[in-house]
Amino acid sequence: MRFNLSRDARPQAMTLLIAALISVALWFIPFAEILTYPFRIFVTFIHEGGHAIAALLTGNTVMSLNVAMSGSGETYTTQGGWFSQMFVSSAGYLGATAFGALLLILIRRAVAARVVLLGSSLLILALTIIYGLLKPVWSGEWAMLSPFTIVAGVLLSIGLFAVARFANARVATFFVSFLAVQCVLNALLDLKTVFFLSSPFAPSVPTDAVNMANATHIPALFWAIIWIGLAFVILSVAMRAYAVSREHKTVQQDLPFEEPLDI
């Protein structure tokens, strides 16, 4: 993907680049996964939330949403027709990618980082309380109740709220950029894993691609490739929107690596 980056986007692009470099560097540091673990759990909540929202949009019922300590997750919903099953199965990885892309666009469009963080906090809290706690309790499905989901969801919500409330504007903006990068990178890494697990020679492991194969009778490997392609399309659209000049509109202020421009 090749873009002509507008001059007013350069400070924000520098912030995004630093966030990406830190994310990649942490992969090569022993035990650094401890630092990125909360972000991994956040991405899993977004992934499972994508399934839940897609189920609601297609007229289905969400029975529970669970996130495991390993970073995996499950969302139990009623099943509709083939289109509903395809839409719900696709909404996990693509939803996480789209959420990361949305964070990038919101920052580029000068939406205050505090607002983005508060919105993210409320989203995680809503998913946790409604589908992690209330729905399993209300339906009497105690086996679907996950204490880790509730604890992790509440702690993530508190953490996001704390950054929004107490961090200065520069730190909050960088935090959103880092969150966006984590969403995108984790979604792409998960898609890579699904691609290999969808191989005819891979062990039989239940994945969203397998669910798609069961709904359409088309091999899971095909759907893994389609999702990877769509993920890059989403990123391409987001990066093009990010690169567009907004010199005559409001520009995000208080960027961590902002430098004056000759305008």
C-alpha positions in Angstrom: 0.0 0.0 0.0 1.5 3.3 -1.0 0.2 6.6 0.3 1.1 10.3 0.0 1.1 11.4 3.6 -0.2 14.9 4.1 2.0 17.3 6.1 -0.5 17.8 8.9 -0.7 14.0 9.3 3.0 13.6 10.0 2.9 14.2 13.8 0.1 11.7 14.2 1.9 9.3 11.9 5.0 9.6 14.1 2.9 8.7 17.1 1.5 5.7 15.3 4.9 4.6 14.1 6.4 4.8 17.6 3.5 2.7 19.0 4.0 0.1 16.3 7.7 -0.1 16.9 7.2 -0.6 20.6 4.6 -3.3 19.9 7.0 -5.2 17.6 10.0 -4.7 19.9 8.1 -6.2 22.8 7.8 -9.5 20.9 11.6 -10.0 21.2 11.9 -9.1 24.9 11.7 -12.1 27.3 8.6 -12.0 29.5 7.4 -8.8 27.8 4.1 -10.5 27.1 3.3 -9.6 30.7 3.1 -6.0 29.7 1.0 -6.6 26.6 -1.3 -9.2 28.3 -4.0 -6.7 29.2 -4.1 -5.5 25.6 -4.4 -9.1 24.4 -7.4 -9.6 26.7 -8.9 -6.3 25.4 -8.6 -7.5 21.8 -10.3 -10.8 22.7 -13.2 -8.8 24.3 -13.5 -6.8 21.0 -13.3 -10.1 19.0 -16.0 -11.7 21.0 -18.0 -8.5 21.1 -18.0 -8.5 17.3 -19.6 -11.9 17.3 -22.2 -10.7 19.8 -23.1 -7.6 17.9 -23.3 -9.5 14.6 -25.7 -12.0 16.3 -27.9 -9.2 17.5 -27.9 -7.5 14.1 -29.1 -10.7 12.5 -31.9 -11.3 15.0 -30.2 -13.9 17.1 -29.8 -14.1 20.9 -26.5 -13.8 22.7 -26.5 -16.3 25.6 -23.0 -15.6 27.0 -19.6 -14.2 26.3 -16.5 -15.7 27.8 -12.8 -14.8 27.8 -10.2 -17.2 29.0 -6.9 -16.5 30.7 -5.1 -17.9 27.6 -6.5 -15.0 25.5 -9.0 -17.2 23.7 -12.7 -16.6 23.9 -16.2 -18.0 23.1 -19.5 -16.4 22.4 -22.6 -18.5 22.5 -25.5 -17.4 20.4 -28.6 -18.9 18.8 -28.1 -19.8 15.2 -30.1 -18.4 12.3 -29.9 -19.1 8.6 -26.7 -19.5 6.6 -26.2 -15.7 6.1 -26.5 -15.1 9.9 -24.0 -17.8 10.6 -21.5 -16.4 8.1 -22.0 -12.9 9.3 -21.5 -13.9 13.0 -18.5 -16.1 12.3 -16.8 -13.4 10.2 -17.4 -10.6 12.8 -14.7 -11.7 15.2 -11.4 -11.2 13.4 -12.7 -8.6 11.0 -14.4 -6.8 13.9 -11.2 -6.6 15.8 -9.4 -5.3 12.7 -12.1 -2.8 12.0 -12.1 -1.6 15.7 -8.4 -0.9 15.5 -8.9 0.9 12.2 -11.7 2.9 13.7 -9.5 4.1 16.6 -6.9 5.3 14.0 -9.5 7.3 12.1 -11.1 8.8 15.3 -7.7 10.1 16.4 -7.0 11.4 12.9 -10.4 13.1 12.9 -9.4 15.0 16.1 -11.8 13.1 18.3 -10.4 13.5 21.8 -8.5 10.5 23.1 -10.3 10.7 26.4 -13.6 10.3 24.6 -12.3 7.3 22.7 -11.0 5.7 25.9 -14.2 6.3 27.8 -16.2 4.8 24.9 -14.0 1.8 24.9 -14.3 1.4 28.7 -18.1 1.5 28.5 -18.1 -1.0 25.7 -16.0 -3.5 27.6 -18.1 -3.0 30.7 -21.3 -3.5 28.9 -20.1 -6.7 27.3 -18.9 -7.9 30.7 -22.0 -7.1 32.7 -24.7 -8.0 30.1 -23.2 -11.1 28.4 -20.5 -12.2 30.9 -22.7 -12.0 34.0 -26.4 -11.1 33.6 -27.4 -13.3 30.7 -25.8 -16.6 32.1 -27.3 -15.9 35.5 -30.8 -15.0 34.1 -30.9 -18.1 31.9 -29.6 -20.3 34.7 -26.7 -21.5 32.6 -24.2 -21.4 35.4 -21.7 -23.4 33.3 -21.4 -20.4 31.0 -20.5 -18.1 33.8 -16.8 -17.3 33.7 -15.3 -15.5 36.8 -12.2 -14.5 34.8 -14.3 -12.8 32.2 -16.0 -10.7 34.9 -12.8 -9.8 36.7 -10.9 -9.1 33.5 -13.7 -7.0 32.0 -14.2 -4.9 35.1 -10.4 -4.3 35.5 -10.0 -3.4 31.8 -12.9 -0.9 32.1 -11.4 0.6 35.2 -8.0 0.9 33.6 -9.3 2.5 30.4 -11.3 5.0 32.6 -8.3 5.8 34.7 -6.2 6.6 31.7 -9.0 8.8 30.3 -9.5 10.5 33.6 -6.0 11.0 34.9 -3.5 10.8 32.1 -2.6 14.1 30.3 -3.7 14.6 26.6 -0.4 13.4 25.1 -0.3 10.2 27.1 -4.0 9.5 26.4 -3.4 10.0 22.6 -0.4 7.7 22.6 -2.3 5.1 24.6 -5.1 5.1 22.0 -2.6 4.7 19.2 -0.9 1.8 21.0 -4.4 0.3 21.6 -5.2 0.6 17.9 -1.9 -1.0 16.9 -2.5 -3.9 19.3 -6.0 -4.5 17.9 -4.7 -4.7 14.4 -1.5 -6.7 15.1 -3.3 -9.2 17.3 -6.1 -9.7 14.7 -3.6 -10.3 11.9 -1.6 -12.7 14.1 -4.8 -14.6 15.0 -5.7 -14.8 11.3 -2.3 -16.2 10.5 -2.9 -18.9 13.2 -6.4 -19.6 11.8 -4.8 -19.9 8.3 -2.4 -22.6 9.4 -5.1 -24.4 11.5 -7.3 -24.5 8.5 -4.8 -26.5 6.5 -5.9 -30.0 5.6 -2.8 -31.3 7.4 -3.5 -29.4 10.6 -5.0 -31.0 13.7 -8.8 -30.6 14.1 -9.3 -27.5 16.1 -12.6 -25.6 16.4 -12.2 -22.1 14.9 -14.4 -19.4 13.3 -13.2 -20.6 9.9 -14.4 -24.1 10.8 -17.8 -22.6 11.7 -17.9 -21.0 8.3 -17.0 -24.3 6.6 -19.8 -26.0 8.5 -22.3 -23.3 7.4 -21.3 -23.1 3.8 -19.6 -26.5 3.0 -16.7 -24.5 1.7 -13.2 -25.4 3.1 -12.1 -23.4 6.2 -8.8 -22.5 4.4 -10.8 -20.6 1.8 -12.5 -18.5 4.5 -9.2 -17.9 6.3 -7.7 -16.5 3.1 -10.8 -14.3 2.4 -10.7 -12.9 5.9 -7.0 -12.1 5.6 -7.7 -10.3 2.3 -10.6 -8.3 3.9 -8.5 -7.4 6.9 -5.9 -5.8 4.6 -8.7 -4.0 2.7 -9.9 -2.5 6.0 -6.4 -1.4 6.9 -5.9 0.0 3.4 -9.1 2.1 3.7 -8.1 3.3 7.2 -4.6 4.2 6.2 -5.8 6.2 3.2 -8.2 8.1 5.4 -5.4 8.6 7.8 -3.2 10.1 5.1 -5.7 12.6 3.8 -4.9 16.3 4.5 -7.1 18.0 7.1 -5.1 21.3 7.2 -8.3 23.3 7.0 -10.1 21.4 9.7 -9.5 20.7 13.4 -6.3 18.7 13.9 -5.6 16.5 17.0 -3.6 18.5 19.5 -1.1 17.5 22.1 0.6 14.7 20.2 3.5 13.0 22.0 5.9 13.5 19.1 4.4 16.6 17.5 6.8 19.0 15.7 5.9 22.4 14.1 5.2 22.3 10.4 5.9 25.0 7.8 2.4 25.7 6.6 
